[in-house]
């Protein structure tokens, strides 16, 4: 499976070029916003999605973001020589859906809206609107696997293509959950940090990391068996579940190791052939322990490491989507868009944007509830 088109809406702005230039700038997408904290009287660092998009599509940022990322990916793929096959499917990776609109539905509208305004809350609506605009009639569904959702959507797309279930698949992954209510609870759990600029607080594979900053994004890919000028090839992938706890990683890490080994087997790639490790890397202690051990046990500390979460924030259900988009753009443009190192770090951690050396990239994504996923990417 190849990725033939990319569309991105992120904290850096609307469009994949905004993401790319933001990553190369060395500056986080986060800004200070008021109205956070338990009493809603604090400012918080959040990489929220700015206003934008086509107002004719939806009054909701969420609906506009879904649609604009899909539009950009399809236009990008078309410009690179892709032509839709007979059966084009759509996978939408989500976790909570349109958080802001659901909040307003209950707290502002008291649960009462016109039917037209209510329907845009439903997870089926963004899919339907995209399918209608482009006249796609293939299989369509939502995919949800916590913060692993975007990886899982791409793995599912590969399964559909490999089985002939679809000729092409539009993968969209969207998460706009940087609301005060969401941030408050993740801060209280000790996972998120909102009181410090993200590059200082979120230090994956570095000393002094306190956790992740929140980010928002919608990212779309056109996945197909072959294309004239694809960005990258998805060689394989795998999923496992710890079956241990709703938040904590299972201490033996057995299922994370198993997930990585199965992904490499499906991709027909040996650990020594992996050049880059595009980490889940949220900057939390338990994920740092897990991924450091994975690098040692499965990859013999061979790959170069990077995580873009200090730049984009942790985009929850869309996190792996943003990270795969960054990796795929890097394959084409010859640059690995790594953040700068700010503290004592793992010896294989990249320090800022670096020349791309080619080869295979492993992309891990570890979601709450024990959702483990690994993608293996290679040159197109």
C-alpha positions in Angstrom: 0.0 0.0 0.0 1.3 3.5 -0.9 0.3 6.9 0.4 -0.5 9.0 -2.7 -1.9 12.2 -1.1 -1.7 14.0 2.2 -4.0 16.7 3.8 -3.4 18.2 7.2 -5.0 20.7 9.5 -3.0 21.2 12.7 -2.1 23.7 15.4 0.2 25.3 12.9 -2.7 26.1 10.5 -4.7 24.8 7.6 -2.7 22.8 5.1 0.2 20.3 5.0 2.7 23.1 4.2 1.8 24.9 7.4 2.6 21.7 9.3 5.9 21.2 7.5 7.1 24.8 7.9 6.0 24.7 11.6 8.0 21.5 12.3 11.1 23.0 10.6 10.8 26.3 12.6 11.8 24.6 15.8 8.8 26.3 17.6 5.8 24.6 19.1 2.4 25.1 17.6 1.0 25.7 21.1 -0.3 29.1 22.3 -1.7 30.4 25.6 -5.4 30.2 25.9 -7.6 31.5 28.7 -10.5 29.7 30.4 -8.6 26.6 31.7 -8.0 25.1 35.1 -10.5 23.8 37.6 -12.0 27.2 38.1 -11.6 28.2 34.4 -9.5 31.2 35.5 -6.1 30.0 34.2 -4.2 30.1 30.9 -3.0 26.9 29.3 -0.6 26.0 26.6 -2.6 24.1 23.9 -1.9 23.6 20.2 -5.5 24.2 19.2 -6.8 24.3 15.7 -7.2 27.9 14.5 -10.4 28.9 12.8 -10.6 28.3 9.1 -12.0 26.0 6.4 -15.1 26.2 4.3 -18.1 27.7 6.3 -20.5 26.2 3.7 -19.5 22.7 5.0 -20.2 23.2 8.6 -20.4 25.8 11.4 -18.2 23.4 13.4 -14.4 23.5 13.3 -14.5 19.7 13.6 -16.7 19.2 10.5 -14.7 21.8 8.5 -11.4 20.2 9.5 -12.5 16.7 8.5 -13.6 17.9 5.1 -10.7 20.2 4.4 -8.1 17.6 5.2 -9.8 15.1 3.0 -10.2 17.6 0.2 -6.5 18.5 0.4 -5.4 14.9 0.4 -7.6 14.0 -2.6 -6.4 17.1 -4.6 -2.8 16.3 -3.7 -3.1 12.7 -4.9 -4.9 13.7 -8.1 -2.2 16.2 -8.9 0.4 13.4 -8.4 -1.3 11.2 -10.9 -3.8 9.2 -8.8 -7.2 8.3 -10.3 -9.9 6.8 -8.2 -10.7 3.2 -8.7 -14.1 1.7 -9.0 -14.5 1.2 -5.2 -13.1 4.0 -3.0 -13.7 3.5 0.7 -13.3 5.8 3.7 -12.0 5.2 7.2 -12.4 7.9 9.8 -10.2 7.4 13.0 -11.8 9.1 16.0 -11.9 8.9 19.8 -14.4 11.4 21.2 -15.8 13.1 18.1 -16.8 16.8 18.1 -16.1 17.6 21.8 -16.9 21.3 21.5 -20.2 20.8 19.8 -21.3 18.1 22.2 -20.5 20.4 25.1 -22.5 23.2 23.6 -25.3 20.9 22.8 -25.8 20.1 26.5 -24.6 23.3 28.3 -25.8 26.0 25.8 -28.7 24.4 23.9 -29.9 22.3 26.9 -30.1 19.3 24.6 -32.4 20.9 22.1 -31.5 21.7 18.5 -33.0 21.7 15.0 -32.6 18.3 13.5 -30.1 19.7 10.9 -27.9 21.1 13.7 -28.2 17.9 15.8 -27.2 15.6 12.9 -23.8 17.2 12.6 -22.9 15.8 16.0 -23.2 12.2 14.9 -19.9 10.5 13.8 -21.6 9.2 10.7 -22.2 12.8 9.3 -18.6 13.8 8.4 -18.1 10.5 6.5 -21.4 11.0 4.6 -20.5 14.6 3.6 -17.1 13.6 2.2 -18.6 10.5 0.4 -21.3 12.7 -1.1 -18.9 15.4 -2.4 -16.7 13.0 -4.2 -19.2 10.4 -5.2 -17.4 7.5 -3.5 -19.5 4.4 -2.9 -17.0 2.0 -1.2 -17.1 0.8 2.4 -17.0 3.5 5.1 -16.7 3.4 8.8 -15.3 5.0 12.0 -12.3 3.4 13.7 -11.5 4.0 17.3 -8.6 2.6 19.3 -7.7 5.4 21.7 -4.5 7.3 20.8 -3.6 4.4 18.5 -6.5 5.1 16.2 -4.7 6.7 13.2 -2.2 3.8 13.0 -5.1 1.4 13.2 -7.0 3.1 10.4 -4.0 2.8 8.1 -3.5 -0.8 9.1 -7.2 -1.4 8.3 -6.9 0.4 5.0 -4.0 -1.9 4.1 -6.2 -4.9 5.0 -9.0 -3.6 2.7 -6.6 -3.1 -0.2 -4.8 -6.4 0.3 -8.2 -8.3 0.3 -9.6 -6.4 -2.6 -12.3 -5.0 -0.4 -11.6 -1.5 -1.9 -9.5 -0.2 -4.8 -8.5 3.0 -2.8 -9.1 4.1 0.7 -9.4 7.7 2.1 -8.1 7.6 5.7 -9.1 10.6 7.8 -8.1 10.9 11.5 -9.5 13.8 13.5 -9.2 14.9 17.1 -10.2 18.3 18.4 -10.3 17.7 22.1 -8.1 20.4 23.6 -11.1 21.8 25.5 -10.7 23.0 29.1 -12.7 20.0 30.4 -10.4 17.5 28.6 -7.2 19.2 29.5 -8.1 19.5 33.2 -8.6 15.7 33.6 -5.4 14.7 31.8 -3.5 17.2 33.8 -5.0 15.8 37.0 -4.0 12.2 35.9 -0.4 13.4 35.6 -0.2 12.7 31.9 -0.6 16.2 30.4 1.1 19.5 31.1 -0.5 22.9 30.3 1.4 25.4 32.5 4.7 25.4 30.6 5.7 25.9 27.0 5.7 22.4 25.4 9.3 22.2 24.4 10.3 22.7 28.0 7.6 20.3 29.5 7.4 17.6 26.9 10.9 16.0 26.4 10.5 12.5 25.0 13.7 10.4 25.6 15.2 13.4 27.6 15.7 14.1 31.3 13.1 16.2 33.1 10.1 15.5 30.9 6.8 16.1 32.7 4.3 14.8 30.1 2.6 16.0 26.9 0.9 19.1 25.8 -2.5 18.9 24.1 -2.8 19.3 20.4 -5.6 19.2 17.8 -5.5 18.0 14.2 -7.2 16.4 11.3 -5.1 14.5 8.8 -6.1 12.6 5.7 -4.3 10.2 3.4 -5.2 8.7 0.1 -4.1 5.0 0.4 -3.8 3.0 -2.8 -2.1 -0.1 -4.2 0.0 1.9 -6.7 0.5 5.5 -7.7 2.7 7.5 -10.0 4.4 9.6 -7.4 3.6 8.3 -3.9 5.1 9.7 -0.8 5.8 6.4 1.1 4.9 2.8 1.2 3.2 1.1 4.1 5.1 -2.2 4.3 3.1 -3.7 7.2 1.7 -3.2 10.6 0.3 -4.9 13.6 -1.9 -4.4 16.7 -2.0 -6.0 20.1 -3.7 -5.2 23.5 -2.1 -5.4 26.9 -5.3 -6.7 28.5 -4.0 -5.1 31.7 -5.3 -1.7 32.7 -7.4 1.2 31.4 -4.4 3.6 31.7 -1.2 1.9 32.7 1.2 0.0 30.5 1.6 -3.7 31.4 4.9 -3.9 33.2 6.5 -6.8 31.3 5.8 -5.0 27.9 5.3 -8.4 26.3 2.5 -7.3 24.0 4.3 -4.1 22.9 7.3 -6.3 22.0 5.0 -8.8 20.2 3.3 -6.0 18.3 6.6 -4.7 17.0 7.9 -8.1 16.0 4.6 -9.0 14.2 4.7 -5.7 12.3 8.2 -6.4 11.2 7.3 -10.0 10.2 4.3 -8.8 8.1 6.5 -6.2 6.5 9.3 -8.7 5.8 11.8 -6.4 7.5 14.5 -7.3 10.0 15.1 -5.1 13.0 18.6 -4.2 11.8 17.1 -2.8 8.6 15.2 -0.1 10.5 16.8 3.4 10.1 14.3 5.5 12.0 12.0 5.0 15.0 9.1 7.6 14.8 8.1 7.2 18.5 4.8 7.5 20.2 6.9 9.7 22.5 4.4 11.7 24.6 7.0 12.5 27.2 5.3 10.5 30.0 7.5 8.4 32.3 5.7 5.1 31.6 5.9 5.5 27.8 9.5 6.6 28.0 10.3 3.4 30.0 8.3 1.2 27.5 9.8 2.6 24.3 13.3 2.8 25.6 13.0 -0.9 26.5 11.5 -1.7 23.1 14.3 0.0 21.3 16.8 -2.0 23.3 15.1 -5.4 23.2 13.8 -5.5 19.7 16.0 -3.1 17.8 19.3 -3.3 19.7 19.2 0.5 20.0 20.0 0.8 16.3 17.4 3.3 14.8 17.6 7.0 15.1 14.8 8.3 17.2 12.4 11.3 17.0 9.0 12.3 18.3 7.2 15.4 17.1 4.8 15.7 20.0 6.8 18.6 21.6 6.0 20.5 18.4 2.4 19.5 17.5 1.2 18.5 20.9 -0.4 15.1 21.6 -3.3 15.0 19.1 -4.9 12.0 20.8 -6.8 10.0 18.2 -5.1 12.0 15.4 -1.6 11.8 16.9 -0.2 9.0 14.7 -1.8 10.7 11.7 0.2 13.8 12.2 3.3 11.8 12.8 2.9 9.6 9.7 2.3 12.7 7.6 5.5 14.3 8.9 7.4 11.1 8.2 5.9 10.7 4.7 6.7 14.3 3.8 10.2 13.7 5.1 10.7 10.8 2.7 9.9 13.0 -0.2 11.8 16.1 0.9 14.9 14.5 2.3 14.5 15.8 5.9 13.6 14.2 9.2 11.5 17.0 11.0 12.8 16.2 14.5 12.4 18.7 17.4 15.5 20.2 19.1 16.9 18.5 22.1 16.6 20.6 25.3 18.1 18.3 28.0 20.3 15.2 28.4 18.9 12.7 25.9 19.0 9.2 24.6 22.1 8.9 22.5 20.1 8.0 19.3 17.7 10.9 19.6 17.9 13.3 16.7 18.6 17.0 17.6 16.4 19.1 15.3 15.7 18.6 11.6 18.3 16.3 10.0 19.1 15.0 6.5 17.0 12.0 5.7 19.2 8.9 5.2 16.7 6.7 3.5 15.5 3.3 4.6 12.7 2.0 6.8 10.8 3.8 9.5 8.9 2.2 12.4 6.0 4.2 13.7 4.7 3.2 17.1 1.5 4.4 18.8 0.4 3.3 22.2 -3.2 4.1 23.3 -4.8 4.1 26.7 -6.5 0.8 27.4 -3.5 -1.2 26.2 -4.0 -0.4 22.5 -0.6 -1.0 20.9 0.0 -0.5 17.2 3.1 -0.4 15.0 3.4 0.7 11.3 6.4 -0.1 9.1 7.1 2.5 6.4 9.5 2.3 3.5 10.6 4.2 0.4 7.9 4.3 -2.3 
